[in-house]
């Protein structure tokens, strides 16, 4: 039985999908105003593992991810400039709709490139906020009709006092405000926790670039309404799992859940699941704090994206993971050693052989581990146990590892007899070393050799030239 931690119930629960064959899975995508950082990407790795575990259990997964290209204000609530506008100003672009759509497309593609590099499966549906404005307007109408929203001169707000379930997801203390949620005291709100469903082109939002006609005048949707409207469009009024980062619990997902109940009279999502922060020196990685690292920066320093995936697998998805380059280097070395073993096994593997009882035992134990709330650290430990054991024939090991990799997503089936792709920086350093050797400057050449080794590679000088080996 698959057990998953449900943030709403604050415990691991047996997972039973609404449809015995299909799982509806919605994951909050990025606001495409900048590159995502590796802390963001840790959440998408967790969601990819979740999807792979569901598929390993033979469910078909209808996976939906949104792209926020409008409505997400810098406060994460109802004030400040739009994050997309902030990107235009930062990059010196013209302040118009065309530039905003261009910059959204650019960072959307950069995000998709990161997912591909990390071997994260693409969702069944990508959905952009700007392409689903009517669905958002329709949901705001429904909330007004049901008495859960009210209109002011500046916005249409959700009336949190009308919903007794408001705050359940995050255990909010609405009086003492102890859950860390950002509360804005605005003169036109009935209650401090009320949040905008639709913002009008007045006051600080008067010059908002992206805006649409609505029953309440020209304006734009709030950040939270898009996920409610789009998840329900593609997964219906009840679906299985909604994912995101831990930082979504207290505000974004709390408000989504309120919108869902207010519009339809019942909870829409059965399981709410959240990935833990990636931290740097006891602080979460964050663009607002300017302490973030992108995947491209890791690659420039000679690290394989899959080494970062491997690092993330070493911690449970709900726990905090502290990032360091030393830990990443260790992960890259471990992954290179693993790939080396897999190359050896691949040469010995048979296309089809009778599966031994020992092999079946490994597979059964793997299923039990991953079905215990996606326990990837234990899954990795079992994988290494398999690599080292003599209880399973070498010809079987490769096939079992391929089976495990349906969940791990480390690309075992792409490993050939040749070395894994060598990062560009390592190649450039090796070329410099060759140049110094040719010039007789062996001290500098040896210094570069040590630098290459610190990145998880070694160089060997052969009759056919220098070769680089993980």
C-alpha positions in Angstrom: 0.0 0.0 0.0 1.3 3.4 -1.0 1.5 5.8 1.9 2.0 9.6 1.4 2.3 12.4 3.9 -0.8 14.6 3.6 -0.1 18.2 4.8 -3.8 18.6 5.6 -4.0 15.6 7.9 -0.4 16.2 9.2 0.3 12.4 8.9 1.1 9.7 6.4 -2.0 8.3 5.0 -2.9 5.4 2.7 -3.2 6.7 -0.9 -6.3 5.7 -2.7 -7.0 7.6 -5.9 -10.5 8.7 -6.9 -10.2 6.7 -10.1 -8.5 3.3 -9.5 -6.4 3.7 -12.7 -5.8 7.4 -13.1 -4.2 9.9 -10.6 -4.8 13.7 -11.0 -1.7 15.6 -10.0 -1.4 19.4 -10.0 1.9 21.1 -9.3 2.5 24.8 -8.9 4.9 26.0 -11.6 7.2 29.0 -11.6 6.5 32.7 -11.9 8.6 33.3 -15.1 10.3 36.6 -14.3 13.8 35.1 -13.7 15.7 31.8 -13.8 14.6 29.3 -11.3 17.2 28.5 -8.7 18.3 25.1 -7.4 16.0 25.4 -4.4 13.0 25.7 -6.7 14.3 22.8 -8.7 14.5 20.6 -5.6 10.7 20.9 -5.4 10.3 19.8 -9.0 12.6 16.8 -8.4 10.4 15.8 -5.5 7.3 16.1 -7.7 9.0 14.1 -10.4 9.8 11.3 -7.9 6.2 11.4 -6.8 5.0 11.0 -10.3 7.5 8.2 -11.0 6.4 6.3 -7.8 2.8 6.6 -8.9 3.7 5.2 -12.3 5.8 2.5 -10.7 2.6 1.5 -8.9 0.9 1.2 -12.4 -1.2 4.4 -12.2 -1.6 6.6 -15.2 -0.8 10.1 -14.0 -2.5 13.2 -15.4 0.2 15.7 -14.4 -0.6 19.5 -14.8 1.8 22.3 -14.2 1.0 26.0 -14.4 3.1 28.9 -15.7 2.5 32.2 -13.8 3.0 35.0 -16.3 0.7 37.6 -14.7 -0.8 38.5 -11.3 2.0 37.5 -8.9 2.9 40.6 -7.0 6.2 41.2 -5.2 4.5 41.0 -1.8 3.1 37.5 -2.6 -0.2 39.1 -1.5 -2.1 42.1 -2.9 0.4 45.0 -3.1 3.5 46.0 -4.9 4.4 45.8 -8.6 3.9 42.7 -10.7 6.9 40.4 -10.7 6.8 40.3 -14.5 7.0 44.1 -14.6 9.9 43.9 -12.2 11.7 41.7 -14.7 11.1 44.2 -17.6 12.6 47.0 -15.5 15.5 44.9 -14.4 16.4 44.0 -17.9 15.8 47.4 -19.5 12.9 46.2 -21.8 10.1 48.4 -23.1 7.2 48.5 -20.7 4.6 46.9 -22.9 2.6 43.7 -23.3 4.8 42.3 -26.1 8.0 42.6 -24.1 6.3 41.0 -21.1 5.1 38.0 -23.1 8.6 37.7 -24.7 10.3 37.7 -21.3 7.8 35.2 -20.0 8.5 32.9 -23.0 12.3 33.2 -22.4 12.2 32.2 -18.8 9.6 29.5 -19.4 12.0 27.9 -21.9 14.9 28.3 -19.6 12.8 26.5 -16.9 12.0 23.7 -19.3 15.6 23.3 -20.2 16.5 22.9 -16.5 13.8 20.2 -16.1 15.2 18.3 -19.1 18.8 18.5 -17.8 17.6 17.0 -14.5 15.7 14.2 -16.2 12.4 15.5 -14.9 9.4 14.3 -16.9 7.3 17.0 -18.6 3.7 17.3 -17.5 0.8 16.2 -19.6 -0.4 19.8 -19.7 1.4 23.1 -19.3 -1.1 25.9 -18.6 -0.4 29.6 -18.7 -2.3 32.1 -16.5 -2.7 34.6 -19.3 -4.4 31.9 -21.5 -7.0 31.1 -18.8 -8.3 34.6 -17.9 -11.9 33.7 -18.6 -11.8 30.6 -16.4 -10.5 32.8 -13.6 -13.2 35.4 -14.1 -15.9 32.7 -14.1 -14.6 31.4 -10.8 -14.6 34.9 -9.2 -18.2 35.2 -10.4 -19.1 31.9 -8.7 -17.5 33.1 -5.4 -19.5 36.3 -5.5 -22.7 34.4 -6.3 -22.0 32.0 -3.4 -21.4 34.9 -0.9 -17.7 34.2 -0.4 -16.4 37.4 -2.1 -17.2 41.1 -2.1 -16.3 44.0 -4.3 -14.6 47.3 -3.3 -13.4 50.3 -5.3 -9.9 48.6 -5.7 -10.6 44.9 -6.0 -12.8 41.8 -5.5 -11.7 40.1 -2.3 -12.3 36.7 -0.8 -14.2 37.0 2.5 -12.2 34.7 4.8 -14.6 35.2 7.7 -17.3 33.4 5.7 -15.3 30.1 5.6 -14.9 28.2 8.8 -12.3 26.0 7.2 -10.0 28.9 6.3 -6.5 28.3 7.7 -6.9 24.6 8.3 -4.2 23.6 5.9 -1.5 25.7 7.7 -3.0 25.6 11.2 -3.3 29.4 11.1 -3.9 31.3 14.2 -6.1 34.0 12.6 -6.1 36.1 15.8 -2.5 35.9 16.9 -1.1 35.4 13.3 1.4 32.8 14.3 1.9 30.8 11.1 4.0 33.3 9.2 1.4 34.3 6.7 1.7 37.8 5.4 -1.3 39.8 6.5 -2.0 43.2 4.9 -4.1 45.8 6.6 -5.8 47.6 3.8 -8.7 50.0 4.4 -10.9 48.4 1.8 -10.7 44.9 3.3 -13.3 43.6 5.7 -10.7 41.3 7.4 -6.9 41.4 7.4 -6.7 37.9 5.9 -9.0 38.6 3.0 -7.1 38.3 -0.3 -7.6 39.7 -3.8 -9.3 37.6 -6.5 -9.3 40.4 -9.0 -7.4 43.7 -8.9 -8.7 46.8 -10.6 -6.6 49.3 -12.5 -6.7 51.9 -9.7 -4.2 53.3 -7.2 -0.8 51.5 -7.3 -2.1 49.1 -10.0 -3.4 51.8 -12.3 -0.6 51.3 -14.9 -0.5 47.5 -14.8 0.5 46.4 -18.3 -1.4 43.1 -18.6 -5.1 43.7 -18.0 -8.4 42.5 -19.2 -12.1 43.5 -19.3 -14.2 42.0 -16.5 -17.6 42.5 -14.9 -15.8 44.7 -12.3 -13.9 46.8 -14.9 -10.5 46.5 -16.4 -8.0 44.6 -14.2 -6.0 41.5 -13.7 -6.4 38.3 -11.6 -4.8 37.8 -8.2 -2.1 35.2 -7.9 -4.1 32.5 -6.1 -7.2 32.3 -8.4 -5.2 31.0 -11.4 -4.2 27.7 -9.8 -7.8 27.0 -8.5 -9.3 27.8 -11.9 -6.7 25.9 -14.0 -6.4 22.8 -11.8 -10.2 22.4 -11.8 -10.4 22.9 -15.6 -7.9 20.1 -16.3 -8.6 17.8 -13.3 -12.3 18.4 -12.4 -13.9 19.5 -9.1 -12.2 16.7 -7.2 -8.7 15.4 -7.8 -6.1 13.5 -5.9 -2.9 15.5 -5.2 -1.8 19.1 -5.2 2.0 19.8 -4.8 4.3 22.7 -4.1 7.0 23.9 -1.8 6.7 24.3 1.9 6.4 28.1 1.5 3.1 27.7 -0.4 1.3 26.2 2.6 0.6 29.3 4.7 -0.6 31.6 1.9 -0.9 30.4 -1.7 -2.3 26.9 -1.0 -4.4 28.1 2.0 -6.0 30.6 -0.3 -6.4 28.1 -3.1 -8.2 25.7 -0.8 -10.5 28.5 0.4 -11.4 29.4 -3.2 -12.2 25.8 -4.0 -14.5 25.3 -1.1 -16.2 28.6 -1.6 -16.9 27.9 -5.2 -17.9 24.3 -5.1 -19.1 23.7 -1.5 -16.6 21.0 -0.8 -12.8 20.4 -0.7 -11.4 19.8 -4.2 -8.0 18.2 -3.3 -7.5 15.0 -1.4 -3.8 15.1 -0.7 -1.7 18.3 -0.3 2.0 17.5 -0.5 5.0 19.9 0.0 8.7 19.7 -0.5 11.2 21.0 2.1 13.5 24.0 1.6 17.0 23.9 0.3 19.0 26.0 2.7 22.4 27.8 2.6 23.9 28.5 6.0 20.7 27.9 7.8 18.6 30.1 5.6 16.3 29.1 2.7 17.5 29.8 -0.8 15.5 32.8 -2.1 15.6 35.3 -4.9 14.4 38.0 -2.6 17.4 37.4 -0.3 19.8 37.2 -3.3 21.3 34.0 -2.0 20.5 31.6 -4.8 22.3 29.5 -7.3 21.1 28.4 -10.7 21.6 25.1 -12.4 23.5 26.9 -15.2 26.0 28.1 -12.6 26.6 24.6 -11.3 27.2 23.4 -14.9 29.7 26.3 -15.5 31.6 25.1 -12.5 31.9 21.6 -14.0 29.0 19.8 -12.1 26.6 17.5 -13.9 22.9 18.4 -13.4 22.3 14.8 -12.5 24.8 15.1 -9.6 22.4 17.7 -8.2 19.5 15.3 -8.6 21.5 12.6 -6.9 22.2 15.1 -4.0 18.5 15.7 -3.6 17.8 12.0 -3.5 20.0 11.7 -0.4 17.5 13.6 1.7 13.8 12.9 2.3 11.7 15.3 0.3 10.0 16.8 3.4 13.3 17.5 5.2 15.5 20.6 4.9 18.6 20.0 2.8 21.6 22.2 3.3 23.5 22.8 0.1 27.3 23.0 -0.1 29.7 22.5 -3.0 31.5 19.9 -1.0 28.3 17.9 -0.8 27.7 18.3 -4.5 31.2 17.2 -5.3 30.7 14.1 -3.2 27.4 13.4 -5.0 29.1 13.8 -8.4 31.9 11.4 -7.3 29.3 8.9 -6.1 27.3 9.2 -9.3 30.4 8.7 -11.4 31.4 5.6 -9.5 27.9 4.3 -9.9 27.9 4.9 -13.6 31.3 3.1 -13.8 29.7 0.0 -12.1 26.7 0.2 -14.4 28.9 0.2 -17.5 30.6 -3.0 -16.3 27.2 -4.7 -15.6 25.8 -3.6 -19.0 28.4 -5.6 -20.8 27.5 -8.7 -18.8 23.7 -8.3 -18.9 21.5 -10.6 -20.9 18.5 -9.4 -22.8 16.1 -11.7 -21.0 16.9 -14.1 -18.2 15.0 -16.0 -15.6 14.6 -13.8 -12.5 16.0 -15.3 -9.3 14.3 -15.1 -5.9 17.1 -12.8 -4.7 16.3 -10.4 -7.5 12.6 -10.5 -6.7 13.4 -9.8 -3.0 15.3 -6.7 -4.0 12.4 -5.5 -6.1 9.9 -6.1 -3.4 12.0 -4.3 -0.8 12.4 -1.4 -3.2 8.7 -1.1 -3.7 8.1 -1.2 0.1 10.7 1.6 0.6 9.4 4.0 -2.1 5.8 3.3 -1.0 6.7 4.6 2.5 6.3 8.3 1.6 8.9 8.3 -1.2 11.9 7.3 1.0 14.6 8.0 -1.5 17.6 7.9 0.9 16.7 4.3 1.8 16.1 3.6 -1.9 19.6 4.7 -2.8 21.0 2.6 0.1 19.3 -0.4 -1.3 20.5 0.3 -4.8 24.1 0.4 -3.6 23.5 -2.8 -1.6 22.4 -4.4 -4.9 25.5 -3.1 -6.7 27.8 -4.7 -4.1 26.0 -7.9 -3.3 27.1 -11.3 -4.5 23.6 -12.8 -3.9 22.4 -11.5 -7.3 24.1 -12.6 -10.5 25.9 -9.8 -12.3 23.8 -10.5 -15.4 20.6 -9.7 -13.4 21.9 -6.6 -11.6 21.7 -4.4 -14.6 18.1 -5.2 -15.3 17.1 -4.6 -11.7 19.0 -1.3 -11.7 17.1 -0.2 -14.8 13.9 -1.1 -13.0 14.9 1.0 -10.0 15.8 3.9 -12.3 12.2 4.2 -13.4 11.9 5.9 -10.0 15.4 7.3 -9.4 15.5 9.0 -12.8 19.3 9.0 -13.1 19.4 7.9 -16.7 20.9 4.4 -16.3 19.6 3.3 -19.7 21.5 6.1 -21.4 24.9 5.0 -20.0 27.0 3.4 -22.8 30.4 1.8 -22.6 32.0 5.3 -23.1 32.4 7.8 -20.3 29.6 10.1 -19.3 29.5 13.5 -20.9 32.4 15.6 -19.7 31.5 19.1 -18.6 32.9 21.9 -20.8 34.9 23.5 -18.0 36.7 20.2 -17.3 37.6 19.9 -21.0 38.9 23.4 -21.1 41.1 22.8 -18.1 42.5 19.6 -19.6 43.4 21.5 -22.8 45.2 24.1 -20.7 47.1 21.3 -18.9 48.2 19.9 -22.2 49.4 23.3 -23.3 51.5 23.7 -20.1 52.9 20.2 -20.5 54.0 20.9 -24.1 55.7 24.1 -22.9 57.5 22.2 -20.1 55.7 24.0 -17.3 54.9 20.9 -15.3 54.2 22.7 -12.1 51.2 24.6 -13.6 50.1 21.4 -15.4 50.1 19.5 -12.1 48.1 22.3 -10.4 45.4 22.0 -13.1 45.4 18.2 -12.7 44.6 18.6 -9.0 41.8 21.1 -9.9 40.3 18.6 -12.3 40.4 15.9 -9.7 38.7 18.2 -7.2 35.8 18.3 -9.7 35.4 14.6 -9.7 37.5 13.7 -12.8 41.0 12.5 -13.5 43.3 12.9 -16.6 45.4 10.1 -18.1 48.2 10.6 -20.6 48.2 7.9 -23.2 49.9 7.3 -26.6 46.7 8.6 -28.2 46.6 11.8 -26.1 45.0 12.9 -22.9 41.8 11.2 -21.8 39.4 12.4 -19.1 37.8 9.8 -16.8 35.1 10.3 -14.1 
